[in-house]
Amino acid sequence: MGKIRGVSRPGGIAWQALDRWCEVNAVSEDDRPWIEAQIRAMDTVFLAHRNRRISEDIARFLKG
């Protein structure tokens, strides 16, 4: 039947989580767009790196 492996890939940070974090940490309305842009940029880099690693792991797994 071949190899089978369930794979879960990470998703981006939810807008609600980011909004709540800003609220809890008293980020001002003026600073919020900058903070959100920085977190989205870091999240994008992390997701690209993590998904690339997952794809490499799957390829190694399927090779044998």
ROMIBA-730021 format. One line per 3 residues: number of its first residue (from 1); for each residue x, y, z of N, C-alpha, C, O. Coordinates in nm, 3 decimals, decimal comma. Each point is the difference from the previous one (the first is absolute). Example, Ala and Ser with C-alpha at 12.3 -4.5 7.8 and 13.67 -1.06 7.14 Angstrom:
2
1> 1,319:-0,569:0,780:-0,089:0,119:0,000:0,090:0,120:0,000:0,104:-0,002:0,066  -0,139:0,107:-0,138:0,082:0,119:0,006:-0,077:0,109:0,073:0,051:0,111:0,017;
This chain:
64
1> 0,080:-0,119:0,000:-0,080:0,119:0,000:0,085:0,126:0,000:-0,047:0,106:-0,041  0,169:-0,117:0,086:0,087:0,118:0,002:0,001:0,068:0,134:-0,076:-0,036:0,091  0,161:0,134:-0,079:0,014:0,073:0,125:-0,112:0,102:0,015:-0,044:0,061:-0,097;
4> 0,001:-0,045:0,220:-0,102:0,099:0,031:0,050:0,081:0,120:0,050:-0,055:0,097  -0,065:0,183:-0,108:0,042:0,087:0,110:-0,092:0,121:0,004:-0,012:0,073:-0,099  -0,053:-0,052:0,211:-0,082:0,119:0,018:0,089:0,120:0,022:0,099:-0,008:0,073;
7> -0,133:0,119:-0,134:0,084:0,119:0,011:-0,087:0,119:0,039:-0,106:0,025:-0,059  0,152:0,047:0,158:-0,065:0,123:0,042:0,096:0,115:-0,030:0,115:-0,003:0,043  -0,162:0,101:-0,113:0,084:0,116:-0,030:-0,050:0,120:0,081:-0,121:0,023:0,012;
10> 0,215:0,054:0,043:-0,040:0,116:0,080:-0,067:0,107:-0,087:0,031:0,015:-0,118  -0,121:0,058:0,179:-0,066:0,111:-0,067:0,045:0,131:0,062:0,072:0,001:0,100  -0,114:0,107:-0,158:0,037:0,132:0,050:-0,065:0,032:0,133:-0,097:-0,064:0,041;
13> 0,150:0,163:0,025:-0,057:0,047:0,127:-0,136:0,062:-0,030:-0,014:0,083:-0,090  -0,085:-0,124:0,165:-0,136:0,051:-0,020:-0,006:0,149:0,035:0,066:0,047:0,092  -0,146:0,026:-0,168:-0,016:0,143:0,025:-0,049:0,024:0,142:0,045:0,094:0,066;
16> -0,137:-0,177:-0,019:-0,056:0,018:0,135:0,109:-0,016:0,107:0,001:0,072:0,099  0,091:-0,167:-0,120:0,108:-0,020:0,097:0,093:0,122:0,003:0,043:0,044:0,107  -0,014:0,008:-0,224:0,086:0,118:-0,008:-0,068:0,122:0,063:0,063:0,078:0,071;
19> -0,191:-0,063:-0,098:-0,078:0,109:0,058:-0,002:-0,010:0,153:0,019:0,099:0,070  -0,042:-0,219:-0,022:-0,005:-0,022:0,146:0,137:0,027:0,063:0,009:0,059:0,108  0,099:-0,104:-0,175:0,134:0,023:0,052:0,027:0,150:0,014:0,053:0,046:0,101;
22> -0,090:0,029:-0,205:0,019:0,146:0,005:-0,080:0,062:0,114:0,048:0,090:0,068  -0,168:-0,140:-0,048:-0,085:0,051:0,108:0,061:-0,030:0,136:0,010:0,090:0,084  0,031:-0,212:-0,061:0,057:-0,042:0,129:0,130:0,075:0,030:0,029:0,031:0,116;
25> 0,049:-0,003:-0,220:0,128:0,068:0,019:-0,008:0,150:-0,017:0,102:0,068:-0,013  -0,223:-0,015:0,013:-0,025:0,144:-0,004:0,072:0,069:-0,115:0,059:0,107:0,017  -0,064:-0,169:-0,135:0,059:0,063:-0,119:-0,095:0,112:-0,044:-0,120:-0,023:-0,016;
28> 0,174:0,141:-0,004:-0,084:0,113:-0,038:-0,052:-0,016:-0,142:0,056:-0,075:-0,081  -0,164:0,144:0,051:-0,058:-0,004:-0,135:0,098:0,052:-0,105:-0,002:-0,044:-0,115  0,088:0,138:0,155:0,101:0,053:-0,093:0,108:-0,104:-0,032:0,048:-0,006:-0,113;
31> -0,011:-0,075:0,212:0,105:-0,100:-0,018:-0,050:-0,131:-0,060:0,078:-0,079:-0,053  -0,206:0,056:0,063:-0,057:-0,129:-0,041:0,029:-0,038:-0,145:0,038:-0,114:-0,024  -0,054:0,203:-0,075:0,031:-0,040:-0,138:0,144:-0,045:-0,020:0,027:-0,095:-0,074;
34> 0,067:0,163:0,141:0,141:-0,038:-0,012:0,025:-0,137:0,062:0,065:-0,086:-0,060  -0,118:0,065:0,181:0,016:-0,129:0,069:-0,061:-0,112:-0,085:0,063:-0,104:-0,019  -0,184:0,125:-0,031:-0,067:-0,103:-0,080:0,080:-0,032:-0,126:0,012:-0,116:-0,038;
37> 0,044:0,217:-0,027:0,080:-0,022:-0,121:0,125:-0,081:0,032:0,038:-0,089:-0,076  0,027:0,120:0,189:0,121:-0,073:0,038:-0,031:-0,146:0,033:0,073:-0,090:-0,042  -0,180:0,068:0,115:-0,037:-0,137:0,036:-0,041:-0,079:-0,124:0,037:-0,116:-0,014;
40> -0,113:0,177:-0,077:-0,040:-0,068:-0,124:0,124:-0,035:-0,084:0,006:-0,108:-0,059  0,091:0,198:0,054:0,122:-0,026:-0,077:0,078:-0,117:0,061:0,045:-0,089:-0,072  -0,030:0,088:0,204:0,071:-0,111:0,066:-0,077:-0,130:-0,017:0,061:-0,106:-0,019;
43> -0,192:0,112:0,027:-0,083:-0,119:-0,016:0,015:-0,058:-0,141:0,006:-0,121:-0,017  0,000:0,208:-0,083:0,017:-0,045:-0,138:0,133:-0,072:-0,018:0,006:-0,105:-0,065  0,100:0,160:0,121:0,132:-0,063:-0,009:-0,001:-0,135:0,072:0,052:-0,098:-0,052;
46> -0,110:0,094:0,172:-0,006:-0,125:0,075:-0,078:-0,107:-0,077:0,045:-0,114:-0,010  -0,161:0,151:-0,043:-0,083:-0,098:-0,072:0,072:-0,054:-0,124:-0,007:-0,119:-0,029  0,076:0,204:-0,042:0,074:-0,046:-0,118:0,110:-0,098:0,042:0,017:-0,104:-0,062;
49> 0,056:0,139:0,167:0,106:-0,088:0,050:-0,058:-0,133:0,050:0,050:-0,106:-0,037  -0,153:0,111:0,118:-0,058:-0,122:0,058:-0,061:-0,090:-0,107:0,019:-0,121:0,003  -0,092:0,180:-0,097:-0,061:-0,081:-0,105:0,105:-0,062:-0,092:-0,019:-0,112:-0,049;
52> 0,128:0,183:0,025:0,111:-0,056:-0,078:0,059:-0,121:0,072:0,027:-0,103:-0,062  -0,007:0,114:0,192:0,054:-0,112:0,079:-0,097:-0,118:-0,001:0,043:-0,115:-0,011  -0,171:0,141:0,024:-0,099:-0,107:-0,003:0,004:-0,071:-0,135:-0,004:-0,123:-0,005;
55> 0,012:0,199:-0,103:0,006:-0,060:-0,134:0,124:-0,087:-0,016:-0,006:-0,107:-0,060  0,120:0,154:0,113:0,123:-0,078:-0,006:-0,012:-0,129:0,081:0,045:-0,106:-0,044  -0,107:0,115:0,161:-0,020:-0,119:0,084:-0,089:-0,102:-0,071:0,026:-0,120:0,005;
58> -0,131:0,168:-0,070:-0,090:-0,089:-0,072:0,073:-0,068:-0,115:-0,015:-0,120:-0,022  0,096:0,197:-0,051:0,075:-0,058:-0,113:0,095:-0,108:0,050:0,012:-0,105:-0,063  0,057:0,130:0,176:0,090:-0,101:0,057:-0,078:-0,123:0,044:0,044:-0,112:-0,022;
61> -0,159:0,132:0,083:-0,084:-0,109:0,046:-0,044:-0,087:-0,118:0,003:-0,123:0,009  -0,044:0,186:-0,116:-0,051:-0,075:-0,114:0,112:-0,075:-0,076:-0,025:-0,102:-0,063  0,148:0,155:0,071:0,113:-0,068:-0,066:0,031:-0,132:0,070:0,040:-0,097:-0,064;
64> -0,058:0,095:0,189:0,019:-0,127:0,065:0,090:-0,002:0,114:0,020:-0,105:0,060;
